Amino acid sequence: MLLERQGIGLAHDRLRSDEPLTEADIVVYLAHSRVTEQRASEQMDLLRRHFGDHPDLGRAVKMIAGDEDNHLAYCHEELLRLAAAGHGRTIQRTLRACALAEIRVHRDVSLAVMARMGRILGWSRTRSALLAAGIHAVYAYERLAGWHRMVTLSMPERRNALGGPQAPAPEFA
């Protein structure tokens, strides 16, 4: 919702309307999904590494992580298909705008959550300041170079991840 308020992605009102989506709408939707699924997949990978063998949580974490990986693979495959159909420049422009906005929102949400947790747990000002500095450092890295991982498209190993007819797609966009 925070990204939508900044004009990033396809508005929920548009998705709920009875009007058919245009190819441009689909490009925007998939580009936004590709960026947000990248972050979700990375975070679920981290949870899978730490909790994958846990007797109570492991199965759920693995299932959710697999879903995120499938969503990301689907976005890659469909965006590559649309790039081959002539939408490559629009896709790259939209991916970059989505990635930079997502990085900003992720920083803001991280700072808010960290501040709230700090108040609840009674963290010292020093600890809170160090954690905030770490969040800002991650933001700086992502803003300078890390965003590239969110805009690169490559054919996923998991082809046809969400089912349906499988069509050949180009290797690179």
N, C-alpha and C positions, 0 to 999 in steps of 0.2 A: 504494500500500500504506500510506503514511503517513496518508492521508486515511481509509482504511478502518479503521485502528487507532483513529481518533478517532470512529468511528461515522458517518462521512460516506460517502454513496453506498450501493450495494447490495453486500453482502459477496460475495466470490468463491464462498464455500461455497454461498450462496443461488443464485447464477447457475449453479453446476454441479449442483445438486440436480435430482432428477427431478420435483419438485413444480412445477406451473405457476405462473408469476408472476401476481400480482394486479395490478389497475390501480394500486394504491398503490405496489407494487414498481416498476412501469414508470415512474411519476412520479418516484420517487427516482432511478432509474437515469438517466433522461433529464435530470433537473435537474443531477445530478452531471456528466454528460457535457457538458451545455451550458456549464457553468462551466469545466471543464478544456479543452474544445475552444476556448473563447474565448482562453485563454492560448496554446494551441498555434497557433491561427490567427494571432494577433498576432506570435508569435515567428517563424513561418514567413514571414509577410509581410516582416519585417525581413530574414530571410535571402534572400528572393526579391529584395528591393531591392538588396542588396549583392552577391549571387552569381548572380542570375538570368541574367546575360550571360556567366558564366564558362564556358569551353569544356568543362571536365570536370564541373563540379558543377551547372551551370545547369539542365540537363534534369531531374536528380533532385530538385533543390530545388523547381522548378516543379511537378513531379508530386506531391510530398509536400504542398506548400502547397495545391494543388488538392484533395487528399484531405481535408485539415483543413477547408478551406472547405466542402466537401460535408458533412462530418460535422456541422459547426456549423449549416449550413442545415437539415439533417434534424432536429436537436434542436429548433431553433426551430419548424419546421413541426409536428412531433409534439406539442410542448408547447402550442402554440396550439390544436391540435385537442383535446387533453385539457382545456385551460382552457375551451373552448367546451362541453365535456361536463360542466362543473361542478366541475372540480378547480383552478380558478384560485387560490384562497387557499392551498391546499396547495402548489401549484407555487411561488408567490411566497415562501412561508415556507421551503420546501426550497431554493430557489435562493439565498436570502439566507444561510442557514446554510452551504451549500456554498461560496459565494463567500468568506465571512469565514474559513472554515477553510482554503480553498485559498490565500488571501493569506498567512495565517500560515505554512503549510507552504512556500510559495514563498520567503518570507523566510528561514526556517530552512535550507532546502536551499541557497539562494544564499549565505548566510553560511558554510555548511560547505564548499561548493565553492570559494569565494573564499579561505577560510583554507588549504585544502589546496593550491590553486594557489600561494598566497603562499609557503607553505613550500617547495614544489618549485622555484619560480622565485627564491627568496631575496629576496622583497620586504622592504623596510624596515618597521618597525613603523608609521611614519607613513603610508606608502602603504596598508598593510593597514587602518589605522584610518580613513583617508579613504574607502576603498572600502566598508568596513563601515558608515560613517556614510551613505554614499549609498544602500546597501541599506535601511537603517533609514528614510531619508527617503522612498524609494519606498513602503515598507510603510506609513508614516504617511499618505501621500497616498491610497493604495489603501484603507486602513482608513477614512479619513474620507469620501472621495468616489468614488474610483476603482472601488469594488465595484459601483456602479450599472450600469456597462457590462456586468457579468457577469450581471445579473438582468433586464435589459430584454429583452422579447420583441417581435420584429417579424417580419412575413412576409418571408422572404428573397427576394432576386432569383432565386436558383437554386431553383426549385420542383422537388419530386420528385427531390432531389439524389442519392438512393441507388437510384432506380428503383422499380418497383412501380406499382400503380394510383394515379393522382392524384385526390385528393378535395379539394373546396373547403374552405377554412379561413377562420376569422375574421381580420380585419385586426389586432386588438390584444388583448392580455390584461391 
